[in-house]
Amino acid sequence: MTAFPDITPDLKSRMPGLRGRLTANQTLDPFTWFRVGGPAQVLFVPENFDDLAYFLQNLPDDIPLTVIGAASNMIVRDGGVPGAVVRMGRGFNEATIQDGYRVMAGSAMLDVMVARAAQKASIAGLAFLSGIPGTIGGALRMNAGAYGGETKDVLIEAYGLDRQGNARTYGNAEMGFSYRHSGIPDDVIFTGALLQGRAGNPEEIAAEMAEIKAKREASQPRNRTGGSTFKNPPGQNAWKLIDEAGMRGHSVGGAQVSELHCNFLINLGNATAADIETLGETVRARVKAHSGIELEWEIKRIGIGRKS
Ligand SMILES: Cc1cc2nc3c(=O)[nH]c(=O)nc-3n(C[C@H](O)[C@H](O)[C@H](O)COP(=O)(O)OP(=O)(O)OC[C@H]3O[C@@H](n4cnc5c(N)ncnc54)[C@H](O)[C@@H]3O)c2cc1C
């Protein structure tokens, strides 16, 4: 594996007060759902909000910045990610219940944990989050949704830091939400969200969550995948277009179009990121040739291909 030049000594000398962990050439594959991808030039796991603000305030402008949550909707390319990759972790991992059936959730919290906290507090309306394997930060960026609920339906406001390290608050209308998209600039890092639920019965919410879990287990692979690969084109289902183009089960290297759900790609065990991305592009080309429809990637692809 080719390593990036180590920029941690320079960053550490610019940021003597930094508290979070800074690691050079940290491989990212263990952190991703696909279990593929090269290293981050430098991985930063901030201790808390102030630590992240300090990092951003002192990060030179010419160093690219990328943020990852649970990497459940992401391909990290094999050549790794130049610049700084921020991985949200402890310090952003708390949910508190507020009056008026509201939940304040840190952006590193897994959606399912937020759904569980709401259920315990008899708050309905957030159960849909239990089926989405990402974090709240990823849900804000992707306007994640399932089973009739979307992040935009429950968000009061989101909190974040911009590239310069300034604290920002975005009301729901400012988020620029559309299908699996938020209009907030890519270099804003979300740190938390205030979510609105409604009064509910804990047993009924638990039953709803159990039903979501059972449906998911029956219809989707839950291992070494990135979830829905392509957005559903208006009025169409991506999985159906892929199936009709004859791509169910098609493979490239160690990557395969899931037999269970055609819009999911899976790593059979030894796939590279290039296998997965090439398979995705092959699917797009076949669907275009078959139906004339151009599928748009929902999965975020970050980093650079391996140099040959
Ligand atoms: C088995 C499976 C099932 C899935 N089912 C669904 C589903 O039903 N509905 C659905 O919507 N999605 C689904 N997904 C996709 C995925 O879980 C969601 O998109 C999720 O919201 C991504 O969150 P994440 O923390 O994993 O984000 P990542 O994959 O880490 O990142 C996704 C994007 O969000 C950005 N991001 C992450 N954290 C932050 C942050 N703190 N601040 C700013 N930007 C950030 C990243 O930079 C990237 O652009 C599924 C995935 C899998 C593997």
The ligand as an ORCA input file, in Angstrom:
! r2SCAN-3c Opt
* xyz 0 1
  C     -27.872     -2.274      4.977
  C     -28.098     -0.809      4.711
  C     -29.385     -0.310      4.667
  C     -29.623      1.052      4.429
  N     -30.903      1.511      4.402
  C     -31.133      2.831      4.218
  C     -32.466      3.354      4.215
  O     -33.445      2.639      4.398
  N     -32.644      4.675      4.025
  C     -31.602      5.511      3.837
  O     -31.830      6.708      3.693
  N     -30.338      5.053      3.815
  C     -30.077      3.743      4.008
  N     -28.794      3.275      3.989
  C     -27.691      4.208      3.682
  C     -27.065      4.882      4.901
  O     -27.239      4.113      6.074
  C     -27.611      6.292      5.122
  O     -27.366      7.114      4.013
  C     -26.990      6.947      6.354
  O     -27.685      8.141      6.628
  C     -25.513      7.259      6.186
  O     -25.002      7.604      7.447
  P     -23.470      7.342      7.790
  O     -23.218      7.857      9.168
  O     -23.108      5.942      7.557
  O     -22.795      8.282      6.716
  P     -21.504      7.966      5.822
  O     -21.772      6.809      4.929
  O     -20.319      7.902      6.717
  O     -21.444      9.290      4.944
  C     -22.452      9.571      4.023
  C     -22.362     11.072      3.680
  O     -22.672     11.805      4.869
  C     -21.603     12.680      5.191
  N     -21.525     12.760      6.652
  C     -21.441     11.740      7.552
  N     -21.384     12.234      8.796
  C     -21.423     13.580      8.677
  C     -21.369     14.663      9.615
  N     -21.287     14.466     10.930
  N     -21.431     15.927      9.130
  C     -21.523     16.171      7.804
  N     -21.559     15.194      6.851
  C     -21.509     13.920      7.312
  C     -20.360     12.060      4.571
  O     -19.359     13.026      4.325
  C     -20.949     11.504      3.279
  O     -21.082     12.536      2.314
  C     -28.535      1.923      4.223
  C     -27.226      1.413      4.278
  C     -27.007      0.071      4.520
  C     -25.598     -0.447      4.588
*
